[in-house]
Amino acid sequence: MSIPTSATTSATTIKQISVVSSDIHGDSNFPQGCQISPDGLCVLTATAADNFLRLYNVPPIATWCSEGADVGADAGASNNDDIMTEDKNGESNDGHNGQDSAATSATASTSTPTPSCPPWQTSLYAREGDSIRSYCWYPLMNSYHPPSCAFLACSRDQPIHLIDAYTSKIRASYRPYNALDEMESPSVITFTPDGSRIFASGFKTDRTIHVFDTAIPGRDCSNVLRLGKTRRSKDGQRGIVSALAFPGGGNGSGSGSGSGSG
């Protein structure tokens, strides 16, 4: 994967480096996207074959490709003072250190050659029960404040899990239920910009968006938004929801599906 490290004015030069993980093996065990933490110090990715979420600390950029540099440096933390809730046990472990993959590939009219860097190592593993469908960071995450270091993940036939980014323990579970009173896993999840609510959608049986209060785990939704009578009906949004997003101010939300409707 390529990570842009610096850029001048638009459409000029963008420098990129390629980074690999030292512990992702097998042709079918590839990263499924990535999420950079809100403080910019961690990279979260999920691998396809082993159902693992992997967290990497981003070393200082100056050391990434310097000759003789040790790229396994500890990551720092951010200066965001926002917090979430304490771990279930009131404990916080200080921990993630390491190195790995992923961000986004940028393109420009002129691009420099891509230097190769030492492999990054996983700082933390979290294993889900089945294939991972979606994951995202708590939006107020701050590495200097362990209680705020958490991310959401959902996988097939499993509840939505809020996972501690220092210990990999599950802090809370959220269970969407369909009209038949069966728990059903979503295909896409996200936080609201202030982190107070969780939106989940992409269900096979219902065209709905389930809204959970982050502070209230369990099966009780604060709201269920209905997108249409059935998945194939012409009213509302068609298809299975595959994307959820919020504007910067957090007022309103947007969803999109594979059918092209939104």
WOLINKA-V681413 format. One record per pair of residues at least 6 apart in sequence whose ideal C-beta (glycine too) atoms are under 6 Angstrom apart, sorted by the first residue. I is the first residue (numbers start at 1). GAP is how many residues later the second one is. Records with the same first field share a line. If there is no record, write none. Layout:
I->GAP  GAP
//
This chain:
1->100  101
2->14  16  103
3->14  100
4->10  12  102
5->10  12  56
6->9
7->7
11->97  98
13->97
14->92  94  97
15->97
16->98
17->47  48  98  100
18->96  98
19->82  98  101
20->99
21->79  80  99
22->97  99
23->99
24->23
26->23
28->21
29->18  19  20  21
30->18
31->14  16  70  71
32->14  16
34->9  11  68
35->9  101  102
36->7  67
37->100  104
38->99  101  103
39->39  41  103  104
41->17  34  102
42->13  15
43->13  59
44->11  107
45->9  57
46->7  86  89
51->76  77
52->73  75
53->73  100
54->68
55->41  68  69
56->42  43  44  64  67
57->18  39  40  41  66
58->17
59->12  14
63->6  8  10
64->53
65->50  52
71->47
72->27
74->23
77->66  67
78->64  65
80->62
82->58
83->62  64  65
84->54  63  64
86->61
87->77
88->83
92->54
93->73  74
95->71
96->27  28
97->26
98->23  24  25
99->21  22
100->20  22
124->44
126->37  42
128->25  27
129->26  29
130->25  26  27  28
131->24  25
132->23
133->21  22  54
134->20  54  55
135->18
136->16  54
137->14
138->12  57
139->52  54  56
140->8  55
141->7  8
142->6
146->20
149->16  17
150->12  14  15
151->12  14
152->10  37
153->8  10
154->6  31  32  35
156->29
157->28
158->27
159->14  16
160->14  29  40
161->9  12
162->9  10
163->7
164->7
172->45
173->44
174->38  43
175->8  44
176->8  24  34
177->6  42
178->6  27  28
179->27
184->19
186->14  15  16  17
187->15
188->13  14  54  56
189->11
190->9  54
191->7
192->58
193->53  57
196->18
197->14  16
198->14  16
199->10  12  45
200->10
201->8  40
202->38  39  40
207->20  21  24
208->16  18
209->16
210->11  14
211->10  11  12
212->9
213->9
227->9  10
228->7  8
237->24
238->21  23
239->18  19  20
240->17
241->14  16
242->15  16
243->13
244->11
245->9
246->7
256->6
//
